[in-house]
Amino acid sequence: MRLVLLPGLNGSSHLFAPLLDELQDIDCQALSLPDHGPQDYDSLADMLIQDLGNRPFMLLGESFSGPLAYRLALRNPEGLRGVIFAASFLSNPFAPLALLRHLPIPLALATRPWMLRTLCLGDGANDETLRLVQGEIRRLDRSLLRARLASLATLHAPQQRLALPALHLWPQQDRLVTPHSAKRLAEHCDDLRQVRLKGPHFILQTQAQACAAAIRTFMAEQAPDETRQG
């Protein structure tokens, strides 16, 4: 079974590198978000639905892309067997976003090691991971970033429930997603497994081995025969 990965706010697949190193036994397809056009969730789903393919797969949405994975799942794409939410949410994750999206975006400040370790990576992140995240932030287009922040600021809890099996990789030291927003994810899923992980928001990067183990177990539970066959 494949694993299709949708990235966080940065929009590129580069930050999946630590996780992909731990999932070399799984057929992984890391997608990037469109860098043109509307950045609201429904428009992004329209643009990405054709990239999912039709062979059996799991869909992982990291952070910003959790609501995107949810919307794609509700469209019942052929082959989808389950959804994985990594450090994610289905409603506005942080109330001040409505204000922050209108303020200057100091990317130079956001790449300072102390800032990244405090908000995103924790004190235990290695220098390689730090440089990886710094590089992604420096490449961010400010107009795209503002558009995606606007999508987050106006995000409301969904009305429909997700019937497919789902996994929530829930970092317990997340300083970007409030505990309330993360906890509410369970209200919108009929079959949700929650794995609480010690670590910061960038849990796929800082705890890649633990995340990979949880993902592998979840995928095996949904399609044990396919997983054993590779």
C-alpha positions as CSV (number, residue, x, y, z in Angstrom):
1,M,0.0,0.0,0.0
2,R,1.2,3.5,-0.8
3,L,1.6,6.4,1.6
4,V,0.7,9.8,0.0
5,L,2.1,12.7,2.1
6,L,0.8,16.3,2.0
7,P,3.2,18.9,3.5
8,G,2.8,21.7,6.1
9,L,2.7,25.4,5.6
10,N,5.9,25.4,3.7
11,G,4.1,23.6,0.9
12,S,7.1,21.5,-0.4
13,S,8.0,17.9,0.3
14,H,11.5,18.7,1.5
15,L,10.7,18.5,5.2
16,F,9.6,14.9,4.8
17,A,13.2,13.8,4.4
18,P,13.8,12.5,8.0
19,L,10.5,10.5,7.9
20,L,11.1,9.1,4.4
21,D,14.5,7.9,5.6
22,E,12.7,5.8,8.2
23,L,10.0,4.5,5.8
24,Q,12.2,3.1,3.0
25,D,10.2,-0.2,3.2
26,I,7.0,1.7,2.2
27,D,6.0,3.1,-1.2
28,C,5.9,6.8,-0.4
29,Q,4.6,9.6,-2.6
30,A,5.4,13.0,-1.2
31,L,3.4,15.8,-2.9
32,S,3.9,19.5,-2.9
33,L,1.1,22.1,-2.6
34,P,0.4,24.2,-5.7
35,D,2.5,27.4,-5.7
36,H,0.0,29.3,-7.7
37,G,-3.8,30.0,-7.6
38,P,-6.0,30.1,-4.5
39,Q,-4.7,28.6,-1.3
40,D,-8.0,27.9,0.4
41,Y,-8.6,24.2,1.2
42,D,-11.4,23.5,-1.2
43,S,-9.3,25.0,-4.1
44,L,-6.2,23.0,-3.1
45,A,-8.3,19.8,-3.0
46,D,-9.6,20.6,-6.5
47,M,-6.0,20.9,-7.7
48,L,-4.6,17.8,-5.9
49,I,-7.3,15.2,-6.3
50,Q,-6.0,14.0,-9.6
51,D,-2.5,13.5,-8.2
52,L,-3.6,10.8,-5.7
53,G,-3.8,8.0,-8.2
54,N,-6.1,5.0,-7.7
55,R,-4.0,2.3,-6.2
56,P,-4.7,1.6,-2.6
57,F,-3.1,4.3,-0.4
58,M,-3.1,6.1,3.0
59,L,-3.2,9.9,3.0
60,L,-1.0,11.8,5.5
61,G,-1.6,15.5,6.1
62,E,1.0,17.3,8.1
63,S,0.0,20.4,10.1
64,F,-1.5,22.8,7.6
65,S,-2.5,19.9,5.3
66,G,-4.6,18.0,7.9
67,P,-7.8,19.8,6.8
68,L,-6.8,19.3,3.2
69,A,-6.4,15.5,3.8
70,Y,-9.8,15.6,5.5
71,R,-11.5,17.3,2.5
72,L,-9.9,15.0,0.0
73,A,-11.0,12.0,2.0
74,L,-14.6,13.2,2.0
75,R,-14.5,13.1,-1.8
76,N,-14.0,9.4,-1.6
77,P,-11.0,9.1,-4.0
78,E,-10.5,5.6,-5.3
79,G,-8.1,3.5,-3.3
80,L,-8.1,5.6,-0.1
81,R,-8.0,3.3,2.9
82,G,-7.3,5.8,5.8
83,V,-6.1,9.2,6.9
84,I,-3.1,10.2,9.1
85,F,-3.1,13.6,10.8
86,A,0.4,14.6,11.9
87,A,0.6,17.6,14.4
88,S,-2.7,18.7,12.8
89,F,-6.2,20.0,13.5
90,L,-9.5,20.6,11.7
91,S,-10.4,24.1,13.1
92,N,-8.4,27.3,13.6
93,P,-5.3,26.0,15.5
94,F,-4.3,29.3,17.0
95,A,-6.7,32.2,17.5
96,P,-4.3,35.1,16.9
97,L,-3.8,34.0,13.3
98,A,-6.5,36.3,12.2
99,L,-4.3,39.2,13.3
100,L,-0.9,37.7,12.5
101,R,-1.7,37.3,8.8
102,H,-1.9,41.1,8.5
103,L,1.4,41.8,10.2
104,P,4.9,42.0,8.6
105,I,6.4,38.5,8.2
106,P,10.0,38.7,9.5
107,L,11.4,35.5,8.0
108,A,14.9,36.4,9.1
109,L,13.7,36.3,12.7
110,A,11.8,33.1,12.1
111,T,15.0,31.3,11.1
112,R,16.9,32.2,14.2
113,P,17.9,28.9,16.0
114,W,16.5,30.0,19.4
115,M,13.2,30.9,17.8
116,L,12.9,27.6,15.8
117,R,13.8,25.6,18.9
118,T,11.4,27.4,21.1
119,L,8.4,27.3,18.8
120,C,8.9,24.4,16.4
121,L,11.7,22.0,17.1
122,G,12.4,21.7,20.8
123,D,15.9,21.7,22.4
124,G,16.7,18.2,21.2
125,A,16.6,18.8,17.5
126,N,19.9,18.1,15.8
127,D,21.7,20.7,13.6
128,E,20.8,18.9,10.4
129,T,17.1,19.2,11.1
130,L,17.6,22.8,12.2
131,R,19.3,23.6,8.8
132,L,16.6,21.8,6.9
133,V,13.8,23.8,8.5
134,Q,15.8,27.1,8.1
135,G,16.2,26.4,4.4
136,E,12.5,25.8,3.9
137,I,11.6,29.0,5.7
138,R,14.0,31.1,3.7
139,R,12.5,29.8,0.4
140,L,9.0,30.6,1.4
141,D,7.1,33.1,-0.9
142,R,5.5,35.7,1.4
143,S,2.4,36.0,-0.7
144,L,1.8,32.2,-0.6
145,L,2.5,32.3,3.2
146,R,-0.1,35.0,3.7
147,A,-2.6,33.2,1.6
148,R,-2.2,30.0,3.6
149,L,-2.3,31.8,6.9
150,A,-5.6,33.3,5.8
151,S,-6.9,29.8,5.1
152,L,-5.9,28.8,8.7
153,A,-7.4,32.0,10.2
154,T,-10.8,31.3,8.6
155,L,-10.8,27.6,9.2
156,H,-14.0,26.3,10.9
157,A,-14.8,23.0,12.3
158,P,-16.3,20.6,9.7
159,Q,-19.9,19.5,9.6
160,Q,-19.3,16.1,8.2
161,R,-17.6,13.2,10.0
162,L,-14.8,11.1,8.6
163,A,-15.8,7.5,8.5
164,L,-12.5,6.1,7.3
165,P,-9.9,4.8,9.9
166,A,-7.7,7.6,11.0
167,L,-4.5,8.1,13.0
168,H,-3.5,11.2,14.9
169,L,0.2,11.7,15.6
170,W,-0.2,14.2,18.5
171,P,2.9,16.0,19.8
172,Q,2.5,16.8,23.4
173,Q,4.9,19.8,23.4
174,D,3.3,21.5,20.4
175,R,3.5,25.3,20.8
176,L,1.8,26.1,17.4
177,V,-1.4,24.2,17.7
178,T,-3.4,24.7,20.9
179,P,-4.2,21.5,22.9
180,H,-7.9,22.4,22.5
181,S,-7.7,22.4,18.7
182,A,-5.7,19.2,18.6
183,K,-8.1,17.5,21.0
184,R,-11.2,18.5,18.9
185,L,-9.9,16.5,15.9
186,A,-11.4,13.4,17.6
187,E,-14.9,15.0,17.4
188,H,-14.9,14.7,13.7
189,C,-13.7,11.1,13.2
190,D,-15.7,7.9,13.7
191,D,-12.6,5.7,14.0
192,L,-9.6,7.6,15.3
193,R,-6.4,6.2,16.9
194,Q,-4.5,8.8,18.8
195,V,-0.7,8.4,19.4
196,R,0.6,10.9,21.9
197,L,4.3,11.6,21.2
198,K,6.8,13.5,23.4
199,G,8.0,16.3,21.1
200,P,7.3,19.6,19.4
201,H,5.2,20.6,16.5
202,F,7.7,19.4,13.9
203,I,7.2,15.8,15.2
204,L,7.8,14.1,11.8
205,Q,11.2,15.7,11.7
206,T,12.3,15.4,15.4
207,Q,10.8,12.0,16.2
208,A,10.9,10.5,12.7
209,Q,11.5,6.9,14.0
210,A,8.6,6.9,16.5
211,C,6.3,8.4,13.8
212,A,7.4,5.9,11.2
213,A,6.7,3.0,13.7
214,A,3.2,4.3,14.4
215,I,2.5,4.9,10.7
216,R,3.7,1.4,9.8
217,T,1.6,-0.2,12.4
218,F,-1.5,1.7,11.3
219,M,-1.0,0.8,7.7
220,A,-0.5,-2.9,8.5
221,E,-3.7,-2.9,10.5
222,Q,-5.7,-1.6,7.6
223,A,-4.2,-3.9,4.9
224,P,-2.0,-6.6,6.5
225,D,-1.8,-8.7,3.4
226,E,-0.8,-5.8,1.1
227,T,1.8,-4.5,3.7
228,R,3.5,-7.9,4.0
229,Q,3.8,-8.1,0.3
230,G,5.5,-4.7,0.1
